[in-house]
Amino acid sequence: MSVSSVAEKWVDEVAAMTRPARIVWADGSKAEYDGLIEDMLRDGTLLPLNSRTYPSSYLHRSHPSDVARTEQLTFICTREREDAGPTNNWMAPVDGKAKAGQWLRGGMQGRTMWVIPYLMGPAGSSMSRVGIMVTDSAYVVASMHIMTRVGAVALQHMRSDDDFVAGLHALGDLSPDRRLILHFPEEKLIWSVGSGYGGNALLGKKCHALRIASWQARQEGWLAEHMLIIGVEDPEGRVTYLGAAMPSASGKTNLAMVESRLPGWRVWTLGDDIAWIHVDATGQLRAINPERGFFGVAPNTSPKTNANATAMVRSNTIFTNVALTPSQEPWWEGLTPEPPAGLVDWQGRPWQPGSGPAAHPNSRFTVPVHQCPSVAPNWEDPQGVPLSGLIFGSRRTAVIPLVFEAFDWTHGVFLGSAMSTETTAAITGKVGVVRRDPMAMLPFCGYNMGDYFAHWLALGAQATRAPRLFRVNWFRRDADGKFLWPGYSENVRVLKWMVERIRGTGRAEETPIGWVPSPGALDLEGLALPAERLRQALHCDAGEWLAALDDLDEFYGQFGSRLPGPIAEQLAVTRRKLATRR
């Protein structure tokens, strides 16, 4: 591999600080991956699964205090605090390096330091970007093999000697008291110490592909988004590409791999988590999936909820913090109607009903994209795919209708900026609390979100064929707490309506919040859904909305003069429209 002098110098500096016993440059080969697996099986980092039913698959158990992203320990380290913005934890770069440095100095003594050149995005794509990561975790190296394109292919895509995101990861002692995830966007640099969990340790993922990339994208005129990418094929064989932003563990992977029950309709999977979106020379927004693998949430993944995901993890998969059956197969809540007898829980202890979840609520699977049965044949197209629609979705038990369409790009950006969701197990903290999560990017935007909203507005102005923008909520409940919409595969019915709206044939009624499907506009053939339940699912309650919008004043207020005027104007207009409907 031909390595740039800047990259070599940086690796030498890291080695001088961390003092590893040896340094190995990862080449991305199968032989290298197999060797990593063998070493981890030998030292107990991985446990083998049933080779007949789950060939080449393994179980990893992380430290009990290291099971999710730790947002309170994740910082954006810019020279000026305002550039990080009020929604990010901020630390001065010099202070961040001093604090983490005390745990990184000599932190790899006696250990192997792996150097991982990796490519985010398809080979040959002008949208792809390079990272070089160092780590002392074999689990991280193996996972990066699955999640990214490792080796010479990355170095070949560097546009200049310093065209890479540098990532330093060290396990440390895994104590939460000595754990930090630091991002230095002005230096294209990431430091992570004290965690082996995916989102904190696989630096190509959220750290690079979202936090650093979002900063880079603003500078270069594109978007790095927490979005799935799908292609919806109609009975005539035409494919319409959509991106969808949804917070972690809120049905994103299920939608990315949804199976259609509508005759003639099919959904193709291109990505389940991250989309990099550029405006091409014709003014068309085009998207690539920068990842090569899925890092999915296991609980509630089943043949009923996500048959494609259940099938794709039956081989070549690394599971993290799931339970284990007596036959050495992975298990998690929701996989089967009843838990099998004799389970061992995610911490390796005998499990009994009533003793808490057998699999951790944020347990994961890491698996190559190409194993997904619904993977699109063009998922690695270097040109990306043309986006005709963008979806903002979140988990809300009330207020937000099943689906509605924004009036225009500016209104859609307002809807995305106002998005809130109920928290899940993917982050540490309380579950079920409603919190703001604009565009599902609150934990991942690497700069001031007021500037981020302005960047969205500006990008829309560049697009001569801007996608339609939609808002969805599969999780609305009735007064008895029951879901109003069946969800899962039935969500294709909503996607069909979106495609029809994009093509100008879908019927809709104007409301103060956007265009809602007209009666009969959603294809419900074969679905036993009472008309009243659908009416409730689509209902816009002016009083509920006005109360919800009141919370936005405080949220928007923290951005001060950096909140774009069009966002404030959309809030005022929406309030006036709702007030006339009360």
C-alpha positions in Angstrom: 0.0 0.0 0.0 1.2 3.5 -0.9 0.8 5.7 2.2 0.9 9.4 2.2 3.7 11.1 4.2 1.0 13.0 6.2 -0.7 9.8 7.2 2.6 8.1 8.1 3.6 11.1 10.3 0.3 11.1 12.1 0.5 7.3 12.8 4.0 7.8 14.1 2.8 10.5 16.4 0.0 8.4 17.8 2.4 5.5 18.3 4.8 7.7 20.2 2.0 8.7 22.5 0.3 5.4 23.1 3.5 3.2 22.9 2.1 -0.1 21.5 4.1 -3.3 21.4 3.7 -3.5 17.6 2.0 -1.8 14.7 0.0 -3.5 12.0 -1.5 -1.9 8.9 -4.8 -3.5 8.0 -5.1 -4.7 4.4 -8.8 -5.6 4.4 -8.1 -9.2 3.2 -10.2 -12.2 4.1 -7.1 -13.9 5.5 -6.7 -10.9 7.9 -10.3 -11.0 9.0 -10.1 -14.8 9.6 -6.9 -14.3 11.6 -8.6 -11.6 13.8 -11.6 -14.0 14.4 -9.2 -16.9 15.4 -7.3 -14.6 17.8 -10.5 -13.4 19.5 -12.0 -16.9 19.8 -8.7 -17.9 21.4 -8.8 -15.1 24.0 -12.5 -15.2 24.6 -13.4 -11.8 23.0 -15.7 -13.8 20.7 -17.7 -16.9 21.4 -18.5 -19.2 18.4 -22.2 -19.7 17.5 -23.7 -22.9 16.1 -21.7 -23.5 12.9 -24.6 -25.4 11.2 -27.4 -22.8 11.7 -25.2 -19.6 12.0 -22.0 -20.4 10.0 -19.1 -18.0 10.5 -21.0 -16.0 13.2 -19.9 -15.0 16.6 -21.1 -13.5 19.9 -19.3 -10.6 21.6 -20.1 -9.4 25.1 -19.2 -5.8 25.9 -18.6 -4.5 29.4 -21.9 -4.0 31.3 -21.2 -0.2 31.5 -20.4 0.0 27.8 -23.5 -0.9 25.9 -24.7 2.3 24.1 -23.6 5.6 22.8 -22.7 7.9 25.7 -23.9 11.3 24.6 -22.9 13.0 27.8 -19.3 12.0 27.2 -19.3 12.9 23.5 -17.9 16.4 22.6 -17.4 18.7 19.6 -14.1 20.4 20.1 -14.1 23.6 18.0 -12.0 26.7 18.7 -15.2 28.8 19.1 -17.9 27.4 21.3 -20.7 28.9 19.1 -19.4 26.8 16.1 -20.4 23.7 18.0 -23.7 25.2 19.0 -26.0 24.8 22.0 -27.2 21.2 21.2 -23.6 19.8 21.3 -21.4 19.2 24.3 -18.4 21.5 23.7 -14.9 21.4 24.9 -11.9 23.5 23.8 -9.5 21.5 21.7 -6.6 22.0 24.0 -8.7 20.9 27.0 -10.0 17.8 25.2 -6.6 16.7 24.2 -5.2 17.3 27.7 -8.0 15.4 29.4 -8.1 12.4 27.0 -4.3 12.5 26.6 -3.7 11.4 30.2 -5.5 8.1 29.5 -4.1 7.7 26.0 -0.4 8.2 26.9 1.1 4.8 27.1 -2.4 3.4 26.8 -1.5 0.7 24.3 1.6 -0.7 26.0 1.9 -4.4 25.4 -0.9 -4.3 22.8 -1.1 -4.3 19.0 -2.0 -1.0 17.4 -3.9 -1.6 14.2 -3.9 1.1 11.5 -7.0 0.9 9.4 -7.2 2.8 6.1 -10.9 2.8 5.2 -13.2 4.1 2.5 -16.6 5.5 3.2 -18.7 5.1 0.0 -18.4 3.0 -3.2 -15.1 2.6 -4.9 -14.8 5.0 -7.8 -17.3 7.5 -6.4 -16.5 11.2 -6.2 -18.8 11.3 -3.2 -16.7 8.8 -1.2 -14.2 9.9 1.5 -11.3 8.4 3.3 -10.5 7.7 6.9 -7.4 6.3 8.7 -8.2 4.9 12.1 -5.9 3.4 14.8 -7.2 1.1 17.5 -6.0 -1.5 20.0 -9.3 -3.5 19.7 -9.4 -6.6 17.4 -13.2 -6.5 17.7 -13.1 -3.0 16.2 -10.8 -4.0 13.4 -13.0 -7.0 12.4 -16.2 -4.8 12.7 -14.6 -2.1 10.4 -13.8 -4.9 7.9 -17.6 -5.5 7.8 -18.8 -1.9 8.0 -16.3 -0.2 5.6 -14.0 -0.9 2.7 -10.5 -1.5 4.3 -7.1 -1.4 2.8 -5.4 -0.1 -0.4 -8.8 0.9 -1.9 -9.0 3.7 0.7 -5.6 5.1 0.0 -6.2 5.1 -3.7 -9.2 7.5 -3.2 -7.2 10.2 -1.3 -7.4 13.5 -3.2 -4.3 14.9 -1.5 -1.8 13.8 1.1 -4.0 15.2 3.9 -7.3 14.1 2.5 -8.4 11.8 5.3 -10.2 11.8 8.6 -7.8 10.7 11.4 -9.3 8.5 14.2 -7.6 7.4 17.3 -9.4 4.8 19.4 -8.1 3.0 22.6 -10.0 0.7 24.9 -8.4 2.0 28.1 -9.8 0.4 31.1 -13.5 0.8 29.9 -14.4 2.8 33.0 -17.1 5.4 32.3 -15.0 7.8 34.5 -12.2 7.5 31.9 -14.2 7.6 28.8 -14.4 10.4 26.2 -15.4 10.6 22.5 -13.9 13.8 21.1 -14.4 15.3 17.6 -12.1 18.0 16.2 -13.8 19.0 13.0 -11.4 21.8 12.1 -8.6 19.2 12.1 -10.6 16.2 10.7 -9.7 14.4 13.8 -11.5 12.0 16.3 -10.2 10.7 19.6 -12.1 8.0 21.5 -11.0 6.3 24.7 -12.6 4.1 27.3 -15.3 2.4 25.2 -15.5 -0.7 23.0 -19.1 -0.2 22.0 -19.8 0.2 18.3 -21.1 3.8 18.1 -18.2 5.0 20.3 -15.5 2.8 18.8 -16.3 2.1 15.2 -15.1 5.6 14.3 -16.0 5.3 10.6 -19.7 5.2 11.6 -21.4 8.0 13.6 -18.1 9.9 14.4 -16.8 10.1 10.9 -19.7 9.5 8.6 -22.0 12.0 10.5 -20.3 14.3 13.0 -17.1 15.1 11.0 -18.7 14.5 7.6 -21.5 17.0 8.4 -18.9 19.7 9.0 -17.1 18.6 5.8 -20.3 18.5 3.9 -21.2 22.1 4.8 -17.8 23.3 3.6 -18.1 21.3 0.4 -21.8 21.8 -0.4 -23.4 18.4 0.3 -25.3 16.7 3.2 -24.2 13.9 5.6 -27.4 12.6 7.0 -28.8 10.0 9.5 -30.9 8.4 6.7 -31.8 5.1 5.2 -32.0 4.9 1.4 -34.6 2.7 -0.4 -35.9 2.2 -3.9 -39.7 1.7 -4.3 -40.5 -0.3 -7.4 -44.0 -0.2 -8.9 -45.7 -2.8 -11.0 -44.4 -1.2 -14.2 -40.8 -1.7 -13.0 -40.1 2.0 -12.3 -38.0 2.6 -9.2 -38.4 5.8 -7.1 -35.7 6.5 -4.6 -36.4 7.8 -1.1 -34.3 8.8 1.9 -35.7 8.6 5.4 -34.3 10.2 8.6 -35.4 8.4 11.8 -33.8 8.2 15.2 -32.1 5.0 16.2 -34.3 2.1 17.2 -37.5 3.7 15.8 -38.2 1.4 12.9 -35.5 2.6 10.5 -33.9 -0.7 9.7 -37.4 -2.3 9.4 -38.4 0.3 6.8 -35.1 0.0 5.0 -35.7 -3.8 4.5 -39.5 -3.8 4.4 -41.3 -6.6 2.5 -44.2 -5.5 0.4 -47.6 -7.3 0.5 -49.0 -5.0 -2.3 -49.1 -6.9 -5.6 -46.5 -5.7 -8.0 -44.8 -3.4 -5.5 -41.3 -4.0 -4.1 -38.9 -2.2 -1.9 -35.1 -2.3 -2.5 -32.5 -1.7 0.2 -29.6 0.6 -0.4 -28.8 1.7 3.2 -30.3 1.5 6.6 -28.5 4.3 8.5 -26.5 7.0 6.8 -26.8 8.8 3.5 -24.4 11.2 1.9 -26.3 13.5 -0.5 -24.8 15.7 -3.3 -26.4 17.9 -5.9 -25.2 16.8 -9.3 -24.5 18.9 -12.4 -28.2 18.8 -13.4 -29.5 20.0 -10.0 -30.6 16.5 -9.0 -30.0 15.3 -5.4 -28.1 12.0 -5.5 -27.3 9.8 -2.5 -24.8 7.1 -1.6 -24.7 4.8 1.4 -21.1 5.4 2.7 -21.2 2.1 4.7 -20.6 -1.5 3.6 -22.4 -3.2 6.5 -25.3 -2.9 8.8 -25.0 -2.3 12.6 -28.6 -3.1 13.5 -30.6 -3.3 16.7 -31.5 -6.9 17.4 -34.5 -6.7 19.8 -37.9 -6.9 18.1 -36.2 -8.1 14.8 -38.2 -11.2 13.8 -39.5 -13.0 10.7 -42.7 -11.0 11.3 -41.2 -7.5 11.8 -38.2 -7.8 9.4 -37.9 -11.1 7.5 -35.0 -9.8 5.4 -32.9 -8.8 8.5 -33.7 -12.1 10.2 -32.5 -14.0 7.1 -29.3 -11.9 6.4 -27.9 -12.4 9.9 -27.8 -16.2 9.6 -24.2 -16.2 8.5 -21.0 -14.0 8.6 -22.4 -11.9 11.5 -20.9 -10.6 14.7 -23.6 -10.3 17.4 -23.1 -8.1 20.4 -24.9 -8.5 23.8 -27.6 -10.9 22.6 -28.6 -13.9 24.6 -27.5 -17.5 23.9 -29.6 -20.6 23.6 -28.4 -24.1 24.8 -27.8 -24.9 21.1 -25.4 -21.9 20.8 -27.8 -19.8 18.7 -28.4 -16.1 19.3 -31.7 -15.0 20.8 -33.3 -11.7 21.7 -36.6 -10.4 22.8 -39.1 -10.5 19.9 -37.2 -13.1 17.8 -39.7 -15.8 18.8 -43.1 -15.6 20.6 -41.7 -17.2 23.7 -38.1 -17.4 25.0 -36.6 -20.8 24.7 -35.7 -22.7 27.9 -32.1 -22.7 29.2 -31.1 -19.2 27.9 -27.9 -17.5 29.0 -28.3 -13.8 29.1 -26.2 -11.1 27.5 -23.8 -11.1 30.5 -23.3 -14.8 30.4 -25.6 -15.6 33.3 -28.3 -18.3 33.4 -31.6 -16.5 32.6 -35.0 -16.9 34.1 -38.3 -15.3 33.2 -38.8 -12.2 35.3 -35.1 -11.5 35.7 -35.0 -8.7 33.2 -34.3 -8.9 29.5 -32.2 -11.8 28.3 -30.6 -9.7 25.5 -29.6 -6.1 26.1 -32.2 -3.7 24.8 -29.5 -2.2 22.6 -28.0 -5.5 21.5 -26.7 -5.4 17.9 -25.7 -7.4 14.8 -22.9 -6.4 12.4 -23.4 -7.9 8.9 -22.4 -7.1 5.3 -24.9 -5.2 3.3 -24.7 -7.6 0.3 -26.2 -10.4 2.5 -29.6 -8.6 2.7 -32.1 -10.4 0.5 -33.7 -7.1 -0.5 -30.4 -5.3 -1.4 -30.7 -3.2 -4.5 -28.5 -4.4 -7.5 -27.2 -0.8 -7.8 -26.5 -0.1 -4.1 -22.9 0.6 -4.8 -23.4 2.8 -7.9 -20.6 5.3 -7.8 -23.0 8.0 -9.2 -25.4 7.4 -6.3 -29.2 7.2 -6.8 -31.5 10.2 -7.6 -33.7 11.1 -4.6 -37.3 12.0 -5.4 -38.5 12.1 -1.8 -37.2 12.6 1.7 -39.0 11.3 4.8 -38.7 12.6 8.4 -40.1 10.0 10.9 -40.1 9.6 14.7 -41.8 7.7 17.5 -44.7 9.7 18.9 -47.8 8.3 20.6 -49.8 11.4 19.8 -49.9 14.7 17.8 -48.1 13.6 14.6 -50.3 12.0 11.9 -49.4 8.7 10.2 -48.2 10.6 7.1 -48.4 14.1 5.5 -46.4 16.0 2.9 -44.8 19.4 3.3 -46.0 22.3 1.1 -42.5 22.9 -0.3 -38.8 22.5 0.5 -38.7 25.3 3.1 -41.8 24.0 4.9 -40.3 20.5 4.9 -37.0 21.7 6.4 -39.1 23.4 9.1 -40.9 20.1 9.8 -37.6 18.3 10.0 -36.1 21.0 12.3 -39.2 20.7 14.6 -39.0 16.9 14.9 -39.2 15.3 18.3 -39.1 11.6 19.4 -39.5 9.4 22.3 -36.1 8.1 23.5 -35.1 4.4 23.1 -32.3 2.1 24.4 -29.8 3.2 21.7 -28.7 6.0 24.0 -28.0 5.9 27.7 -30.7 7.6 29.8 -34.4 7.2 30.4 -36.6 5.5 27.8 -39.8 7.0 26.6 -38.9 10.7 27.2 -39.9 13.1 24.4 -36.9 15.1 23.2 -36.1 17.2 20.2 -34.3 15.5 17.4 -34.2 17.6 14.3 -33.8 15.5 11.2 -32.8 12.6 13.6 -29.4 14.4 13.7 -29.3 16.0 17.2 -26.7 13.5 18.5 -24.7 13.6 15.2 -24.6 17.1 13.8 -21.0 18.2 14.1 -21.7 21.9 14.2 -24.2 24.6 15.2 -27.7 23.3 14.3 -28.8 26.8 13.4 -26.2 26.8 10.6 -27.2 23.2 9.8 -30.8 24.4 9.1 -29.5 27.2 6.9 -27.4 24.7 5.0 -30.4 22.5 4.3 -32.3 25.6 3.0 -29.4 26.6 0.8 -29.0 23.1 -0.6 -32.7 23.1 -1.6 -32.2 26.3 -3.4 -29.4 24.7 -5.5 -31.6 21.8 -6.5 -33.6 22.3 -9.7 -35.5 19.1 -8.9 -35.8 19.2 -5.2 -37.3 16.0 -3.6 -40.7 16.1 -2.0 -40.5 16.1 1.8 -42.8 13.9 4.0 -43.4 13.4 7.7 -44.4 10.0 9.1 -45.3 8.4 12.5 -46.0 4.7 12.6 -46.4 4.8 16.4 -49.5 6.9 17.1 -51.8 5.3 19.6 -55.5 5.5 20.5 -57.0 6.3 23.9 -56.5 2.7 25.0 -52.8 2.8 24.1 -53.2 0.6 21.0 -51.3 1.4 17.8 -53.7 3.0 15.2 -51.6 1.7 12.3 -50.4 -1.9 11.9 -46.9 -0.8 10.7 -44.1 -3.1 9.4 -44.9 -4.4 5.9 -48.1 -2.4 5.8 -45.9 0.8 5.6 -45.4 0.1 1.9 -49.0 1.4 1.5 -47.7 4.8 2.8 -44.7 4.6 0.5 -47.0 3.9 -2.5 -48.9 7.1 -1.7 -45.7 9.1 -1.5 -44.6 7.7 -5.0 -48.0 8.7 -6.3 -47.6 12.2 -4.9 -44.2 12.5 -6.5 -45.7 11.5 -9.8 -48.6 13.9 -9.4 -51.4 11.3 -9.1 -51.8 10.9 -5.4 -54.8 12.6 -3.8 -54.4 14.7 -0.7 -56.2 17.3 1.4 -54.7 20.5 2.6 -54.4 21.0 6.3 -52.5 23.6 8.4 -49.5 21.2 8.7 -49.3 19.9 5.1 -51.0 17.6 2.6 -52.7 14.6 4.2 -54.0 11.6 2.2 -57.6 12.1 1.1 -60.2 9.5 2.1 -59.5 6.5 -0.1 -56.1 7.8 -1.2 -54.2 5.1 0.8 -54.4 1.7 -0.8 -56.0 -0.5 1.9 -57.0 -3.4 -0.2 -56.7 -6.6 1.8 -56.1 -4.7 5.1 -58.8 -5.0 7.8 -58.4 -1.5 9.1 -61.6 0.3 10.3 -62.1 3.7 8.6 -62.3 5.4 12.0 -58.9 4.1 13.1 -57.4 5.4 9.8 -59.1 8.7 10.4 -57.6 9.0 13.9 -54.2 8.0 12.5 -54.3 10.8 10.0 -56.0 13.4 12.2 -54.4 16.8 12.7 -55.6 18.1 16.1 -55.1 21.9 16.1 -55.0 22.2 19.9 -52.4 19.4 20.3 -50.3 20.9 17.6 -50.4 24.4 19.1 -49.3 23.1 22.4 -46.5 21.1 20.8 -45.3 24.1 18.9 -45.1 26.2 22.1 -42.1 24.0 23.1 -40.3 25.1 19.9 -39.9 28.6 21.1 -37.4 27.6 23.7 -35.6 25.1 21.4 -35.3 27.6 18.6 -34.5 30.5 21.0 -31.2 28.9 22.0 -29.8 29.5 18.4 -30.3 33.2 18.6 -29.4 35.0 15.4 -28.1 31.8 13.9 -31.7 30.5 13.5 -32.6 31.1 9.8 -35.4 33.6 9.3 -37.4 31.2 7.1 -37.6 28.6 9.9 -39.1 31.2 12.3 -41.5 32.4 9.6 -42.7 28.8 9.0 -43.4 28.5 12.7 -45.4 31.7 12.8 -47.4 30.8 9.6 -48.2 27.3 11.0 -49.5 28.8 14.2 -51.7 31.2 12.4 -53.2 28.4 10.2 -53.8 26.2 13.3 -55.4 29.0 15.2 -58.1 29.4 12.6 -58.9 25.7 12.9 -59.5 25.6 16.6 
